[in-house]
Amino acid sequence: MEQNLRVLPNHFSLPRRLSRLSELAYNLWWTWNPEAQMLFSFIDKLLWDRLSHNPIAFLRQVERSRLNAVTGDRNYLDFYDRVLHNFDTYMKAENTWYDRTYPNHTDKQIAYFSFEFGLHESLPVYAGGLGILSGDHLKEASDLGIPLVAVGFVYILGYFSQRITEDGWQETRTQVLKLDEMPVIPLYDEEGRPLVVHVELPKRTVAARLWKVQVGRVSLYLMDTNVSTNNPTDQQLTSRLYTSDLDVRISQEILLGIGGVRTLRKLDYKPNVWHMNEGHSAFLVLERIRELVEKGYSFEAAGNIVKKSNVFTTHTPVPAGNDAFPFWLLDKYFSSYWPELKLDRDEFIKLGSAQSEWGEQFSMPVLALKLSEQRNGVSELHGQVSRKMWQFLWPDLNEQEVPIGHITNGVHTGTWIARRMRLLFDRYFGPDWLQHIDDPEMWAQIEEIPDAELWAIRRHLKRKLVTFANERARRSWMSNSVHPVQVIAGGVLLEPYSLTIGFARRFATYKRANLIMRDIDRLLRIINNPSMPVQIIFAGKAHPADEPGKLLIQEVYRMVKDSHCGGRLAFIEDYDMNVARYLVQGVDVWMNTPRRPLEASGTSGEKAAVNGVLNFSILDGWWREGFNGRNGWAIGDEIERADPNEQDEFDAASLYDTLEKEIIPLYYANRSADNLPNEWVGMIKESIRTLAPQFSTRRMLKEYMSQMYLPEMESGGKEIPEPLESEKA
Ligand SMILES: *Cc1c(COP(=O)(O)O)cnc(C)c1O
């Protein structure tokens, strides 16, 4: 497919015997294979940690003497050979699940479009949940052998990093990413020039250069307009994720949808299925229609063909959260495009028009819903909410008949599970347990693991988290730029023996990070109980333009640093995948308090579950499906109250009650003679057994395959060269 492209990964001066480390560094397979990570960390553990586990930066900076040392180490070399052998076996992709299950479709391709991809902290081109989901989707597609190719952006300024001032105000910093220290491979054409695609924007053509990220067997192509032939403004077009500037936003979405199709064409891909992960990429349907109109099809015939191979996943349960543009902006950007679709303005506008709070607008999800045959929300409840929200598009159907289904989000187990936990499962489930993640019977073997062993690992992971928080706080103190109270807020007084609750997510008001602060006296009594103390660790960023979100951080931070809390609350700055891993592996309880039904799915609690952390959450999104009464705790009930204040009051009361009467006693009381909380560990086992198989991307991708992709592979997706008489314009 890309034989003609000169791929020039960075050159490292590695000893010949270790030369393939560079190959590993450029394939994100290492991010979910701890043995591959150890190949790097073993060479120089301190440097590996200092460089945030970025193997490319690592190989560029590691001392030659360190490399020479391991080159002379028999054990290291054996280990190296074994890891590379596993890597080669994986990449050969023989006998994958996909090949076994769909032998008649091995020639098919699925294109996956997303605004953001969260693959690893060393490639910070993601903001949060949507990006992590996309990243996990690619990793799982790779594991299952699903022939998927993906398109997105490299944002040269990354997403911001976060600092909190003494007064609790979020400060943001951005840094130009050093692409030569990221796992992105520049693509070149046959003449050795950077490979670019073009899209037309008002009065100019913009070029985007192409980079490739290798995610196991899956290729991800990232566009970037930082090209010298673009004018200076256009060079910045893809520099930031989620700007509120409408011109930038629509230009990015034109580039993602239209430029993305052109990217895949340029690279000779012929996808049979086109999956839009959220509405940002919906303009791709127009570009595909344009291609057919150019061949002589009418708009309608082209639309019918294209639709059969489009999949749309919506993630947004509130109308205001959906991406929409004012009509004048569409006039500005598309008035020279709609003639190419053989449409006039009104016909064009109608494709996306919908009422919004701000009057009629052009809605990206409406465009995607109208021109996709397969549509889904991301949990059962979110499916229901979506059918209700979009019913106006199908005025002849009842709400239950609206053709939007659901596939509940999952997480990529190999990425999120702690290494110790993985080794434990290796021992009790057999070394190939990762092949059977979605098999409930395999997980039933959890009962065979002795409580003491499981508990020892839980304690180890909590110690690791506390040490991580302590070290971060120490570093901030030594930077000489923080007030001492910020060091306390960063978690220096955390200790590894108390019941520890984690709350980490985007700070949006509907997630109600302050719900547990509704009754401060009660909270203080809970956390400061000398015989049964409780710690709570917060983390999360607010969107820089979200003032209420930033005020919420401030409210939480002020509480965290209040001396009455005794340092039992902490706020870890700069939530990213690295912080997320420590938290979802290290705490005892994962708490989530969204205002129902606004958490479309949520995934962080799924990451926690597979590590033996117990969920304590509102019955919204995935937890409404996962909770069975014995595998964690619910907050509140399934009734949605019209008055938000009343809802908050009700949910907070439920939260405190459950904490005081159930969670804390279960953790501290009834310890066996060797100080083992047997009932707690029993609940951990129930949680892992019931949640790990169900809320994995393994189950999720198999559902996407059979419910969304397969019907399209069978019915549509054939690129028809010439229109039939009846299809002509
Ligand atoms: C998993 C994850 C998220 C999404 O978690 P939610 O449960 O959807 O809030 C956001 N950010 C990071 C860094 C994550 O790892």
The ligand as an SDF file (V2000), in Angstrom:
LIG
                    3D

 15 15  0  0  0  0  0  0  0  0999 V2000
  -10.3340    7.3390   30.7330 C   0  0  0  0  0  0  0  0  0  0  0  0
   -9.9600    8.7690   30.7070 C   0  0  0  0  0  0  0  0  0  0  0  0
  -10.9400    9.7520   30.5310 C   0  0  0  0  0  0  0  0  0  0  0  0
  -12.4020    9.4240   30.4020 C   0  0  0  0  0  0  0  0  0  0  0  0
  -12.9390    9.0480   31.6180 O   0  0  0  0  0  0  0  0  0  0  0  0
  -14.4830    9.2920   31.9720 P   0  0  0  0  0  0  0  0  0  0  0  0
  -14.8530    8.2030   32.8630 O   0  0  0  0  0  0  0  0  0  0  0  0
  -15.2340    9.2540   30.6800 O   0  0  0  0  0  0  0  0  0  0  0  0
  -14.5360   10.6350   32.6140 O   0  0  0  0  0  0  0  0  0  0  0  0
  -10.5380   11.0730   30.4890 C   0  0  0  0  0  0  0  0  0  0  0  0
   -9.2500   11.4180   30.6030 N   0  0  0  0  0  0  0  0  0  0  0  0
   -8.2810   10.5090   30.7730 C   0  0  0  0  0  0  0  0  0  0  0  0
   -6.8610   10.9530   30.8770 C   0  0  0  0  0  0  0  0  0  0  0  0
   -8.6060    9.1500   30.8330 C   0  0  0  0  0  0  0  0  0  0  0  0
   -7.6200    8.2470   30.9810 O   0  0  0  0  0  0  0  0  0  0  0  0
  1  2  1  0
  2  3  1  0
  2 14  2  0
  3  4  1  0
  3 10  2  0
  4  5  1  0
  5  6  1  0
  6  7  2  0
  6  8  1  0
  6  9  1  0
 10 11  1  0
 11 12  2  0
 12 13  1  0
 12 14  1  0
 14 15  1  0
M  END
$$$$
